Amino acid sequence: MTARRRDTLAGYALLAPSLVGVGGFLLLPVAIVLGISLFRWDLVSPAHWTGLDNYHSILTDPAFGRSLAVTAFFVLLVIPVQTALGLTAAVLLDQRLPGSTVFRAILVLPWISAPLALGVVWRWLLDPSDGAVNQLLGHRVEWLTSPVLALPSVAAVTVWTNVGYVALFFLAGLAGIPPQYAEAARIDGAGPWQRFRAITLPLLRPTMFFVLVTGVISSFQVFDTVYAMTQGGPAGRTEVVAYAIYREAFVDFRMGRAAAMSVLLFLLLITVTIAQQSYFRRRTTYEMG
């Protein structure tokens, strides 16, 4: 056996534990869901082969299109706000002001908490009759039952939950920027905003790419907060795709349709991620020598 072949086999042997994990917990579930999407099954009766009928049914169903639109609007509400707030918090924390360590711990607490529990707490806080928010405002606001306010309210809770996560990654990105760049710009007469726009933001693009990709994926998959706060109401105004999948599978017991919706969501997320990667590839600097 040649040395190269021996090294190759050793490499595969070292990768084997990871490959087993990827195959068993990622590829196999995807294959199972793809298989279920080709059947009509209610978890009780025997499954019946339907081929692509579930996909045709979903793609021609106005309810699925509405849930996609609700999800897209939810993503547009969440991503810009949580990214801007997370970046602002990271810049402030990077100044190492007194109390910044305590503030960093407080900022990340919502993110490490259970989303379902946070959703229940916020449902109490936003209760129109006895909620603390309305008590502070001094008048009744239907935060979670108003067709206009329900989705923005869920989005605001999601932003509040994720800001700490976003800020931590931006803070790590800021720590990796050599200080001599900003110092040289300052000597040349650049102000704080000019240094931030011309130096900090371009060098944060790898971090920005990661934050946006993970943020978009998690926003498209949001379920716990919606389930705890609105359960898709009022009148479907907060029924995101993940909640629609849950309703199809465990309320209407149409596992085939739910699996097909999951596959379509998976393909949509792959497409969005590839588009983001294509955009940032030409605009990102990874080396700061």
C-alpha positions, 0 to 999 in steps of 0.5 A: 500500500502506497503512502498516499493511499495510506494517508487517504484511508487514515483521513477517511477513518478520522472523518468517519465519526463526523460522517456518521453524524452528518449521515444519520442526523442530516442526510437521512432525515432529509431523505425520509422527509423527501420520501414521505412527501411522495405519499398520502399518510395520516399517521394511522392508516397505511401510506398511499403513493401519490407521487408529486400530487402533494407538491402540485396541491401545495403549489396551487394552494393559496394558503401556502402562498399566503404563508410564504408571503407572511414569512417573507414579510416577517424576515424583512421586519426582523433581519434589518432591525436585529442586524442594525441593533446588534451592530450598534450594541457591538460597537458600543461594547467594543468601547469597553465602557464601565459596565460593558461586561454586565451589559453583555451578559444581560444582552445575551440572556434572551438568546440562551433562553427557551423561545417557547418560554419567552413567547409565553412570557411576552403573551402575558406582557402583551395581554390587552386586559392585564398586560404590563405593556398596556398598563404602562401605556395607560390604554388598551392595545390589541397587540396580538389580536390586531391584524395590523399589529400581530406580526410586527409584535412577534417580529419585535420579540424575535428581534429582542431575542436575537440581538445579543446573538448578533452582537456577540458575532459582530463583537468578535469581528470587531476584535479581529480588525487590526487597530492600526488601520483605524489609527492611520485613518485618524491620523489622516483626518478621518472622523469616527463615521468615516472610519466606521464606513470606510474601514470597519464595515468593509472588514466586517463583511465576513461576519455580516455574511454569517450573521445574515445567512444564519439570521435569514435561515432562523427567521424562515424557520421561526415556530416557537414564538409564533406558537406561543404568542398567536398560534398563527392568528388572527386570521392567518396573519402570523401563520409563517411556513413553519407553523403551517407545516406544523398545522398540516402534520399535527392538526390536520394529520396530512403528513405527506403535504407537511413533508412536501412543504418542508422540502419546498422550504428547504429548497427555498433556503438553499436558494436564498443562501446561494444568492447571499453567498454570490452577493458577498463573495465579490465584496468580502475581504478575508485577509487583513495582513 
